[in-house]
């Protein structure tokens, strides 16, 4: 495993060239020079270093335009690997993935609840170590951690982890000291947004909203092709958007937050109030599939509420596309039509009412792939 950080390959020209090869490869040196305004000698010298570092390789699939067949450049997706972590409220999942986002190894550790900072960090390290053992022989160069709650992305500290009842967890410092690898820590919904933007097969987009609907509701915003954090790192906490001043009291202390209508616990509460049945959100979905009208209605109501929240966000952010993930999104056949109908009926303009809303294609690994992408941004994009 390579120790340290990605600074061994990081420079402005290299980042420009790498991102061009990543997004448009196979591509020739001449085309890179034309499209980046870098000189041909600059491109050639940087490409040579990238080939020597094994992150770029030459391909012979270029098409001749009448002269000599050009040598094309592609990313060597197997050059090195990144470890991604999804630190959830019940368990910690880890994957090792290559540069294309392909999962090569995985590991999972259950959390013993209730927990404290020390026990949580021990479980985190144990899961990572298990994954690294499985990845023996692979060149793992960094760790990305997706953590629920409020994260200070500069210091890598989990400031508030409400589902665990923890605060001020020094994740970055602890993991870098233990494993000697560069560590990036991000809010889980924002990490998911980044993974979607890179690997979700959405084409060329400038803006995107990715929403994780599970035990709570969080979102990540891509604006101008970049992840948006806000001035104090709480951008995306849409679960605490008030949509009913007289609604249920949320865990945050306010009334009528979006997540009191659409998150898993809300679905469980609503079916109990409607039928006096004690069902998990997953069981509500299963019974809806069997035609249970009460369960279908509860999920449809959640979809309508989500549609109200998303319409508000469309009016504020106006993203090109909205992508939904998380456990509740698996009930897409019941919630997605209601979401789309609500947006179409409520959005301010016709074009806004047609905002694309779809379910992630990355499935249960969406947040894990996002955690991996935290490190890829460091390599391929200018900071």
VEXKOL-636127 format. One record per residue (C-alpha): residue number from 1; residue in one letter; x, y, z. Coordinates in Angstrom, 3 decimals, padded with zeros to 6 digits. Example, Ala and Ser with C-alpha at 12.3 -4.5 7.8 and 13.67 -1.06 7.14 Angstrom:
<rs>
R  resi  resn        c1        c2        c3
R     1     A   012.300  -004.500   007.800
R     2     S   013.670  -001.060   007.140
</rs>
This chain:
<rs>
R  resi  resn        c1        c2        c3
R     1     X   000.000   000.000   000.000
R     2     X   001.208   003.483  -000.811
R     3     X   001.587   005.641   002.274
R     4     X   000.646   009.312   002.491
R     5     X  -001.527   011.273   000.106
R     6     X  -002.215   011.868  -003.554
R     7     X   000.269   014.732  -003.723
R     8     X   002.613   012.390  -005.577
R     9     X   000.544   013.061  -008.683
R    10     X  -001.262   016.293  -007.919
R    11     X  -000.598   019.399  -009.992
R    12     X  -002.794   021.763  -011.946
R    13     X  -001.732   020.492  -015.367
R    14     X  -001.947   016.852  -014.326
R    15     X  -005.440   017.351  -012.905
R    16     X  -006.614   019.011  -016.110
R    17     X  -005.159   016.200  -018.220
R    18     X  -006.374   013.418  -015.946
R    19     X  -009.930   014.706  -015.868
R    20     X  -009.933   015.084  -019.648
R    21     X  -008.828   011.456  -020.040
R    22     X  -011.325   010.302  -017.407
R    23     X  -014.304   011.995  -019.018
R    24     X  -013.391   011.681  -022.716
R    25     X  -010.936   008.798  -023.034
R    26     X  -009.807   007.190  -025.218
R    27     X  -008.303   010.527  -026.256
R    28     X  -005.091   011.535  -028.014
R    29     X  -002.403   013.858  -026.717
R    30     X  -003.119   016.253  -029.579
R    31     X  -006.815   016.439  -028.725
R    32     X  -006.001   017.094  -025.051
R    33     X  -003.721   019.956  -026.085
R    34     X  -006.369   021.452  -028.381
R    35     X  -009.171   021.269  -025.815
R    36     X  -007.227   022.412  -022.744
R    37     X  -005.052   025.130  -024.323
R    38     X  -001.983   023.425  -022.877
R    39     X   001.038   023.222  -025.139
R    40     X   001.832   019.884  -026.747
R    41     X   005.189   019.605  -024.897
R    42     X   003.380   020.256  -021.584
R    43     X   000.801   017.583  -022.357
R    44     X   003.465   015.106  -023.483
R    45     X   005.662   015.557  -020.408
R    46     X   002.755   015.282  -017.987
R    47     X   001.301   012.283  -019.791
R    48     X   004.710   010.575  -019.602
R    49     X   004.752   011.055  -015.819
R    50     X   001.187   009.770  -015.517
R    51     X   002.086   006.691  -017.560
R    52     X   005.196   006.167  -015.422
R    53     X   002.943   006.423  -012.330
R    54     X   000.697   003.780  -013.942
R    55     X  -002.518   005.824  -013.679
R    56     X  -002.714   006.387  -017.443
R    57     X  -002.045   003.839  -020.161
R    58     X  -001.873   003.878  -023.935
R    59     X  -004.512   002.185  -026.068
R    60     X  -004.340   001.203  -029.738
R    61     X  -008.006   001.816  -030.509
R    62     X  -007.580   005.249  -032.116
R    63     X  -009.013   005.843  -035.583
R    64     X  -006.720   007.080  -038.342
R    65     X  -007.767   010.298  -040.069
R    66     X  -005.678   009.572  -043.169
R    67     X  -002.257   009.688  -041.576
R    68     X  -000.607   007.672  -038.838
R    69     X  -003.042   006.088  -036.378
R    70     X  -002.970   008.207  -033.173
R    71     X  -001.982   006.705  -029.837
R    72     X  -004.940   007.030  -027.504
R    73     X  -004.875   007.478  -023.742
R    74     X  -007.166   005.880  -021.160
R    75     X  -007.288   005.710  -017.377
R    76     X  -005.774   002.535  -015.935
R    77     X  -008.654   001.754  -013.606
R    78     X  -006.636  -000.912  -011.839
R    79     X  -003.744   001.411  -011.034
R    80     X  -004.719   001.658  -007.393
R    81     X  -007.718   001.230  -005.111
R    82     X  -009.599   003.314  -002.566
R    83     X  -011.411   002.158   000.541
R    84     X  -014.905   003.572   001.047
R    85     X  -016.781   003.479   004.359
R    86     X  -020.476   003.975   005.102
R    87     X  -020.713   004.539   008.855
R    88     X  -024.413   003.892   009.383
R    89     X  -026.459   003.994   012.570
R    90     X  -026.508   000.203   013.038
R    91     X  -023.457  -001.070   011.175
R    92     X  -020.291  -000.002   009.380
R    93     X  -019.766  -001.135   005.802
R    94     X  -016.475  -000.942   003.917
R    95     X  -015.563  -001.590   000.302
R    96     X  -012.381  -001.544  -001.715
R    97     X  -013.040  -000.167  -005.203
R    98     X  -010.940   000.622  -008.266
R    99     X  -010.921   003.913  -010.175
R   100     X  -014.042   002.953  -012.136
R   101     X  -016.039   002.444  -008.943
R   102     X  -016.009  -001.336  -009.317
R   103     X  -016.266  -003.017  -005.910
R   104     X  -013.444  -005.525  -005.376
R   105     X  -013.767  -006.398  -001.679
R   106     X  -016.199  -005.637   001.141
R   107     X  -016.567  -006.007   004.886
R   108     X  -019.240  -005.205   007.487
R   109     X  -019.155  -004.727   011.257
R   110     X  -022.251  -004.462   013.451
R   111     X  -022.276  -001.673   016.010
R   112     X  -022.977  -002.575   019.624
R   113     X  -025.497   000.012   020.795
R   114     X  -025.523   002.191   022.763
R   115     X  -021.961   003.220   021.998
R   116     X  -019.440   005.966   022.713
R   117     X  -016.740   007.653   020.645
R   118     X  -014.023   005.181   021.574
R   119     X  -016.136   002.095   020.871
R   120     X  -017.367   003.583   017.600
R   121     X  -013.813   004.324   016.441
R   122     X  -012.711   000.813   017.428
R   123     X  -015.529  -000.699   015.345
R   124     X  -014.635   001.608   012.448
R   125     X  -010.968   000.572   012.557
R   126     X  -011.883  -003.106   012.842
R   127     X  -014.091  -002.976   009.762
R   128     X  -011.430  -001.147   007.759
R   129     X  -008.732  -003.576   008.862
R   130     X  -010.887  -006.537   007.822
R   131     X  -011.353  -005.005   004.395
R   132     X  -007.648  -004.264   004.027
R   133     X  -006.810  -007.879   004.888
R   134     X  -009.126  -009.024   002.092
R   135     X  -007.440  -006.527  -000.235
R   136     X  -003.914  -007.773   000.500
R   137     X  -001.707  -007.223  -002.540
R   138     X  -003.820  -004.363  -003.880
R   139     X  -002.482  -000.806  -003.831
R   140     X  -004.907   000.998  -001.495
R   141     X  -004.034   004.685  -001.291
R   142     X  -006.751   006.344   000.749
R   143     X  -009.948   006.040   002.787
R   144     X  -013.206   007.920   002.252
R   145     X  -015.725   007.926   005.102
R   146     X  -019.418   008.777   004.683
R   147     X  -020.847   009.701   008.097
R   148     X  -024.401   010.679   008.983
R   149     X  -025.034   013.985   010.725
R   150     X  -022.911   017.139   010.683
R   151     X  -019.288   016.763   009.595
R   152     X  -016.457   019.310   009.604
R   153     X  -014.964   018.320   006.267
R   154     X  -011.724   020.256   006.812
R   155     X  -010.798   018.536   010.056
R   156     X  -012.634   015.281   009.385
R   157     X  -014.465   015.498   012.708
R   158     X  -018.018   014.204   013.113
R   159     X  -019.515   017.165   014.986
R   160     X  -022.947   015.648   015.598
R   161     X  -024.013   012.050   014.907
R   162     X  -027.636   012.159   016.110
R   163     X  -028.563   008.551   015.285
R   164     X  -025.716   007.353   017.518
R   165     X  -026.050   010.083   020.125
R   166     X  -022.383   011.016   019.645
R   167     X  -020.463   014.236   019.019
R   168     X  -016.943   015.434   018.213
R   169     X  -015.553   012.148   016.863
R   170     X  -012.025   012.737   015.422
R   171     X  -012.434   010.271   012.544
R   172     X  -009.781   011.627   010.176
R   173     X  -007.072   011.998   012.806
R   174     X  -007.674   008.541   014.301
R   175     X  -007.747   006.705   010.958
R   176     X  -004.723   008.509   009.500
R   177     X  -002.704   007.743   012.632
R   178     X  -003.773   004.082   012.533
R   179     X  -003.468   003.291   008.824
R   180     X  -001.042   005.893   007.443
R   181     X  -003.383   006.655   004.539
R   182     X  -005.058   009.878   003.484
R   183     X  -008.587   010.091   004.909
R   184     X  -011.535   012.218   003.769
R   185     X  -014.720   012.445   005.858
R   186     X  -018.035   013.724   004.527
R   187     X  -021.734   013.728   005.382
R   188     X  -023.290   010.543   003.978
R   189     X  -025.916   012.224   001.788
R   190     X  -023.330   014.570   000.274
R   191     X  -021.019   011.640  -000.365
R   192     X  -023.889   009.851  -002.103
R   193     X  -024.471   012.934  -004.284
R   194     X  -020.844   012.963  -005.332
R   195     X  -020.916   009.252  -006.188
R   196     X  -024.084   009.745  -008.214
R   197     X  -022.574   012.648  -010.105
R   198     X  -019.483   010.619  -011.031
R   199     X  -020.816   007.094  -011.465
R   200     X  -024.622   007.308  -011.723
R   201     X  -024.681   007.438  -015.543
R   202     X  -026.445   010.809  -015.653
R   203     X  -024.555   012.313  -018.588
R   204     X  -023.346   015.897  -018.631
R   205     X  -024.937   017.817  -015.751
R   206     X  -024.074   021.053  -014.008
R   207     X  -026.488   020.623  -011.103
R   208     X  -028.001   017.695  -009.243
R   209     X  -029.783   017.011  -005.972
R   210     X  -029.306   013.552  -004.427
R   211     X  -031.633   012.674  -001.539
R   212     X  -031.099   009.825   000.904
R   213     X  -034.396   008.711   002.491
R   214     X  -033.916   006.224   005.305
R   215     X  -034.043   006.616   009.063
R   216     X  -033.729   010.338   008.371
R   217     X  -033.644   012.473   005.231
R   218     X  -030.487   014.123   003.946
R   219     X  -029.386   015.554   000.628
R   220     X  -026.281   016.483  -001.271
R   221     X  -026.208   019.285  -003.803
R   222     X  -023.990   019.496  -006.847
R   223     X  -023.837   023.069  -008.126
R   224     X  -021.589   024.048  -011.015
R   225     X  -020.237   020.515  -011.033
R   226     X  -019.028   020.823  -007.420
R   227     X  -020.325   019.558  -004.093
R   228     X  -021.929   022.384  -002.132
R   229     X  -021.387   022.520   001.647
R   230     X  -022.789   025.879   002.723
R   231     X  -021.119   028.345   005.058
R   232     X  -021.201   026.049   008.104
R   233     X  -021.283   022.574   006.568
R   234     X  -025.014   021.917   007.024
R   235     X  -026.174   022.347   003.425
R   236     X  -028.429   019.427   002.552
R   237     X  -030.159   018.906   005.913
R   238     X  -033.496   018.906   004.094
R   239     X  -035.058   016.446   006.526
R   240     X  -035.430   019.390   008.889
R   241     X  -037.240   021.582   006.377
R   242     X  -040.554   022.548   008.024
R   243     X  -043.565   021.675   005.874
R   244     X  -046.268   021.742   008.592
R   245     X  -046.067   024.209   011.478
R   246     X  -048.553   022.092   013.453
R   247     X  -047.064   018.718   012.579
R   248     X  -045.360   016.017   014.612
R   249     X  -042.462   016.997   016.879
R   250     X  -039.200   016.014   015.193
R   251     X  -036.110   014.667   016.967
R   252     X  -034.552   018.091   016.379
R   253     X  -037.263   019.682   018.541
R   254     X  -039.125   021.482   015.750
R   255     X  -042.575   020.586   014.465
R   256     X  -043.547   019.291   011.037
R   257     X  -040.078   018.574   009.616
R   258     X  -040.051   016.737   006.278
R   259     X  -038.584   013.595   007.831
R   260     X  -041.562   013.302   010.197
R   261     X  -043.594   012.522   007.069
R   262     X  -041.298   010.445   004.862
R   263     X  -038.508   008.745   006.843
R   264     X  -038.714   005.099   007.906
R   265     X  -039.839   005.832   011.505
R   266     X  -042.574   008.137   010.153
R   267     X  -043.912   005.372   007.919
R   268     X  -043.922   003.001   010.908
R   269     X  -045.768   005.561   013.037
R   270     X  -048.314   006.371   010.328
R   271     X  -049.290   002.759   009.695
R   272     X  -049.670   002.245   013.458
R   273     X  -051.984   005.259   013.709
R   274     X  -053.962   004.100   010.695
R   275     X  -054.336   000.393   011.524
R   276     X  -052.971  -000.142   015.065
R   277     X  -050.455  -002.533   013.472
R   278     X  -046.818  -002.499   014.539
R   279     X  -044.939  -002.778   011.256
R   280     X  -041.464  -001.709   010.176
R   281     X  -041.159   000.464   007.075
R   282     X  -039.867  -002.585   005.216
R   283     X  -042.915  -004.613   006.279
R   284     X  -045.195  -001.785   005.149
R   285     X  -043.573  -002.003   001.720
R   286     X  -043.898  -005.787   001.621
R   287     X  -047.579  -005.639   002.511
R   288     X  -048.131  -002.874  -000.038
R   289     X  -046.719  -005.229  -002.664
R   290     X  -049.336  -007.768  -001.536
R   291     X  -052.063  -005.196  -002.135
R   292     X  -052.637  -003.937   001.425
R   293     X  -054.569  -000.698   000.811
R   294     X  -053.594   000.937   004.110
R   295     X  -049.892   000.325   003.455
R   296     X  -050.218   001.618  -000.114
R   297     X  -051.915   004.767   001.181
R   298     X  -049.224   005.388   003.820
R   299     X  -046.459   005.108   001.200
R   300     X  -048.393   007.284  -001.236
R   301     X  -048.819   009.941   001.465
R   302     X  -045.069   009.820   002.111
R   303     X  -044.533   010.338  -001.615
R   304     X  -046.821   013.375  -001.645
R   305     X  -044.989   014.909   001.325
R   306     X  -041.655   014.227  -000.366
R   307     X  -043.034   015.909  -003.475
R   308     X  -043.845   019.028  -001.438
R   309     X  -040.322   019.110  -000.023
R   310     X  -038.718   018.573  -003.419
R   311     X  -040.901   021.266  -005.001
R   312     X  -039.599   023.724  -002.388
R   313     X  -036.044   022.734  -003.284
R   314     X  -036.711   023.036  -007.008
R   315     X  -037.871   026.597  -006.385
R   316     X  -034.689   027.358  -004.423
R   317     X  -031.966   025.376  -006.212
R   318     X  -033.579   024.486  -009.565
R   319     X  -031.437   021.359  -010.167
R   320     X  -031.375   019.625  -013.534
R   321     X  -032.052   016.269  -011.908
R   322     X  -033.072   014.802  -008.547
R   323     X  -031.885   011.309  -007.577
R   324     X  -033.388   009.386  -004.659
R   325     X  -031.625   006.706  -002.621
R   326     X  -031.849   005.069   000.796
R   327     X  -034.091   002.325   002.133
R   328     X  -037.411   004.130   001.643
R   329     X  -036.620   004.741  -002.041
R   330     X  -036.974   000.992  -002.620
R   331     X  -040.733   001.555  -002.405
R   332     X  -040.400   003.563  -005.611
R   333     X  -043.478   002.120  -007.304
R   334     X  -045.628   003.692  -004.565
R   335     X  -043.734   006.882  -003.703
R   336     X  -042.265   007.965  -007.058
R   337     X  -045.578   008.525  -008.927
R   338     X  -046.860   010.579  -005.974
R   339     X  -043.645   012.627  -005.897
R   340     X  -043.793   013.356  -009.618
R   341     X  -047.506   014.198  -009.574
R   342     X  -047.013   016.615  -006.672
R   343     X  -044.114   018.376  -008.385
R   344     X  -046.032   018.615  -011.660
R   345     X  -049.017   020.126  -009.869
R   346     X  -047.094   022.498  -007.614
R   347     X  -043.963   023.712  -009.422
R   348     X  -043.973   027.370  -010.437
R   349     X  -043.269   026.919  -014.149
R   350     X  -043.796   024.176  -016.725
R   351     X  -040.072   023.574  -017.099
R   352     X  -039.661   023.282  -013.315
R   353     X  -042.578   020.844  -013.155
R   354     X  -040.704   018.590  -015.570
R   355     X  -037.596   018.302  -013.335
R   356     X  -036.345   014.739  -013.620
R   357     X  -036.776   012.637  -010.489
R   358     X  -035.423   009.092  -010.493
R   359     X  -034.103   006.346  -008.225
R   360     X  -030.366   005.714  -007.934
R   361     X  -028.931   003.012  -010.184
R   362     X  -026.113   002.443  -007.673
R   363     X  -028.485   000.643  -005.299
R   364     X  -027.409  -000.063  -001.736
R   365     X  -023.804   000.846  -002.602
R   366     X  -024.602   004.457  -003.548
R   367     X  -023.165   005.932  -000.338
R   368     X  -020.161   003.589  -000.352
R   369     X  -019.337   004.543  -003.955
R   370     X  -019.693   008.161  -002.882
R   371     X  -017.194   007.613  -000.077
R   372     X  -014.701   006.257  -002.611
R   373     X  -015.327   009.281  -004.849
R   374     X  -014.232   011.645  -002.052
R   375     X  -010.660   010.565  -002.767
R   376     X  -011.055   010.481  -006.547
R   377     X  -011.969   014.164  -006.521
R   378     X  -008.565   014.804  -004.977
R   379     X  -006.866   013.132  -007.929
R   380     X  -008.929   014.183  -010.909
R   381     X  -010.249   017.618  -010.089
R   382     X  -008.696   020.974  -009.313
R   383     X  -009.270   022.100  -005.732
</rs>
